[in-house]
Amino acid sequence: MEGIREQRVDGHVTHVIPNEARDPASRTSGRSFWRDVRFSVATILGMIIAANVASAQQFARADTAGLRRTLDGIARAHHGVLGYTVSNIDTGERLSYRGDETFSTASLIKVPILVTLYDLAEQKQLALDDPITVLKIDQVPGSGVLQFMHPGMSLSVNDAAKLMIIFSDNTATNLILDKVAIRRVWQKMEALGLTHTKVHSKTFQRFTSVSMDSSVKYGLGVSTPNEMAKLFELLAQGKAVNPVADSAMLEILSNNADGEQMQRYIDNLTVPHKTGSTDSVRTECALFRLQSRVVACGFTKQNTDTRYLPDNEAHIALGKIGAAVVAAWPRKETK
């Protein structure tokens, strides 16, 4: 077309129609179009930023100074060693006491085993509906029901996983570890950044330990309040394995039959949680789905009270922690 000339912009050649060759109306409409585009983009970005700010502000915050005084008082009054971590996923509030100190986990280590199992299932290295046969040699004492079943019975991997969490079944735990392998639990936790969280052996079979010195010191497993809280945070966010798998694991944890610790003073709230108990150890981690999502983990060791009774001192201390956490943030409004 007559009047077209080349113009070089940032090293690129483009063809330009001179203003005098254009229709005057088209010049003004073009400027208006790009002005409208810039306005629309700015408006949309502003709306997104405003929505994110509003989303962050819609969650009520706690009196964290008061909560810390309460929780620290519970910890210091305990006849033993008590550490805790409380983390609000949605507001970023976080409290910790002895948070990086290592503790025996007791059966709380079964949550990392569960996460590793589901991770391997997602990788197609095993299937949750694979059958497992319970042999006499597999049956071990302690918590759970499989020790009382007839040898030769069969159940699925996922059924064993549910028994491991809901009833803290030791025999089921060993069957799962046969499928998973202890070192794979280490590898999965390390991949999540939880370098102190380790299972040592099968339950009631220390000869299977992959780290005998640590096994003698800590028993079945070891972790810290901060690391186990982080694992529950990842589950709540769908980042431990993936959203679908994590949701399935939280559903299993919601059916945990043990309510003697953090759950003892809490009503009308479904809480994914897992506990652990040995003579001088009581542990629990829980996800409280209030108006915001709050993870609380309590670890005790060297407890003076070693009784296996509901009013064990550590049970009561952890129960007070659970009650204080739930009272610190509002619950979801019910319709």
Helices and strands as residue ranges (DSSP letters): E 5-9, E 12-16, G 19-21, H 24-57, H 64-77, E 81-88, E 94-97, E 103-104, G 106-109, H 110-122, E 131-133, G 136-138, G 146-148, E 154-156, H 157-166, H 170-180, H 182-191, E 198-199, G 206-208, H 212-218, E 221-223, H 225-237, H 243-254, E 273-278, E 281-289, E 293-301, H 313-328
